[in-house]
């Protein structure tokens, strides 16, 4: 089809619409009065439900258990102890989301040791902790002190 034929078809179609009484009203922008483009879907809009926010994890929902992986004692001089922290979820919902868990390890002769681990959907990375205890009878333990998002 050449340009003259296309223009003639377009003029014929426009004339046919006008002669048949089918006029399309111009849609204008109410604020400026100028024509605007409007594209409307024939399908009704689907109502979308808001995405529920994951439950926030609190320190009470987590527990850090320590496993002694190495222990060397020197009589009355005390012991060098290496522990690995293991995170336990006391609330099943605590296993989802991304957050930081700070915990305090007690039993070191110099005082508490504070560590933080990142948790992502139940997976976490820990770092073993080596400490010195006053004797082989000292029990090392850990307590979750805070959770940050």
N, C-alpha and C positions, 0 to 999 in steps of 0.2 A: 504494500500500500504506500502511495506517495503522500507527500504533505498535503497537497490539494484535496485528495480523496479523504484523508483523515479529518481535515478541517470541515469538509462538507458533511461528513457523517456526524461530527460533533454538533454542527449547527442544526442539522435535521433532528437530532435527538433532543436538543434544547427546545426547538420549536414544537416538537411533539408533546413535550411535557407542558409547555405553556398552553397549547391548544386544548389539551385534555383537562386543563384546570388543575394540574398538579404543580403547584408552586411550592418550593421549599422556603420557609422563612429564614431570614438571615439571623444568625445568632450573634449578639454583640456583647462586648464586655461592659458590664453595668457601670464600672468606674470611669471608663474612657469613652464609651459609645462607639468604639471601633470594632470591626468584625473580629471574631476569634475562632480558633479551631476547636472543634468539639468532637471527641471520640467517646462514645458511650458503649459499654458492653451490654449485650442483651441478657447476660447471665447475672442473676442477683449476686451481690457481694456476699461471700462466705464470712460468717462471723468467726474470727479467730480468737481462741482462748488464750489468755496470757500464759506465758511459760512460767510454771511455778519455780520460785527461787529455791535452790537446795537448802536444806536445813543447815543451820550454823552448828558447827561442832564446838563443844565447850570442853574445858580441861577435864571435867568429871566424866566425859564420854570416852576418855583415853587412859591407857595405863602403859607405863614403860617398865618392862621386866628386864633384868640384867642377867646375862649368862657369863659366868667366869670362864674365860678361855685360856688363861695362863695365870699361874700363881707361883711365886718363888719367895720363900721365907728365909730370913737370916737370923734366926734365934730371937734374941731380945731386941734386935734392930728393926723388927717389923717385916713386912712383906711388900713385894711389888706385885700388883694384881692388874690384869687386863680383863676388861668386861666389854661385852657387846650388847647394846640396847636392842630390845625387840618391842615393837609397838603392838599393843593389843587394843582392839576396839570394843569397849564395853557396851556401846550402842551400835547396832548394825548399820545405821545411817551414817555413822562417822567414817565409813570407808569410802565415801564419795566426795568429790570436790578437790580443790587444791588449797592448801594452807600450810602454815609453819607451826611446828610444835616445839615449845621450849620446855626443857625438863632439867631438874637439878639432881645430881648424883651425890649421895652422902657416903661417908666412910673413909675418904682421903684424910690423912693426918694434917694436911694444910687447910682443909675446909672444903665446903661444897664446890662441885664442878658443874658449871652451867653449859648445856649443849642445846643446839637447835637442829631439827631435821625438817626437810620439806616432804610433804605428803601429797601425792597426786593419785586420786582414785584408788586408795588403799596401798599403793606402792610407795616405798620410802627408801632413802639411802641413809645409812648411819656410819659413824666413824667409831672404831674401837677406842676405848679410853684406858690409859694406863695410869695407875695411881699407886701411892704408897700408903699402906695402912700401919697402924701402930703395932698390930699383932695379927696372927693368923685367925684369931677369933672374931675379928671385926666383920660385921655384916654390912655389905654394900647394898644400897637401895637407890631407887630413883622415883621421883614424883613429877608429874606434869604440872608446870606452873602457869603456862599460858598457851593460847592458840590464837594465831593471827592470820587474817585473810589479806 
